[in-house]
Amino acid sequence: MSVLCFDIGGSAVKYGLFHNENLIEQAKFTTPVNWELMVAEMQAVKKKFEETHILSGVAISSPGAVNQVTGMIDGASAVPYIHHFEINKALENALGLPVTIENDANCSGLAEVAFGVAKNEDSALFIVLGTGVGGCLIIDNKVHHGHQLHGGEFGYMLLDGERSFSELGSAVNMARRYNEVMLTDLSGEEVFAAAVAGDEVALKEVETFYHYLALGIYNLQHAFDPACIVIGGGVSAKADLVAEVNHRIQAIKATVEIATLTPDVRVCQYHNDANLLGAVVNFKQLQK
């Protein structure tokens, strides 16, 4: 039996088949402009896979605050038509199979705990660095959703009394601040390169990024004490990321005499595949 999985994004919907413990036949389609077209696309994908495989269900990774009790997606996202109705039931009726839905950041964390760098850990905290900062907390292989479905919304934390983790701990916002000063349009990667070349403004912004990322991780370690903290998102591909973060964490610890905890910081193993794999992990947990 195989599980059909979808990862709903603002510009594209990725999909694949989880078969014999592997993700196969991956592809994507452009995110449709309305719900009716979304359902039609999913039905077409399902029909294609049914020709060669027996499907046991559909696992979905989605933006928004997924309420697995009500079967609705609360909050808001770049795909507005998936919110605030019983989407789980609607998809089960349309696809004729059991359907599970989980938040995309939660799916990324589940993938790392089940298959990746946090495998066999009893707890893991996952930080996604993108336009802002998101993530999840996983304890005993289960996502901690929180009372109001905001477990893992680390980006809201204020790190300097005024600005949030999302503002200060994101490479995207690092680049935005640099561009506002220099009147350029550099990416985060290009700002890192400018810092290496000695650009003083880039050096300042890169240091701000590393310091507040380290401070956020230091705080989260002491709040939740996970076995490891995993960093995902585009910046996780930076080869010296963990070394730079660890260096700043040690500097922060030196200012707090009683601090003894040192976070075990790791970068994610799965990137483009994480949401699909995590959606399958969630499906298997809920179908037991």
ABEGO torsion letter per residue (X at the ends): XBBBBBBBBAABBBBBBBBGGBBBGBBBBBBBABAAAAAAAAAAAAAAAAAABBBAEBBBBBBEBBBAAAGBBBEBBABAAABGBBAAAAAAAAAGBBBBBBBAAAAAAAAAAAABAABGBABBBBBBBBABBBEBBBBGGBBBAEAAGABGBAAABBAAGABBAAAAABAAAAAAAAAAAAGBBBBAAAAAAAAAAGBAAAAAAAAAAAAAAAAAAAAAAAAAGBABBBBBEAAAABAAAAAAAAAAAAAAAAABAABABBBBBBBBABBAAAAAAAAAAAAAAAAX
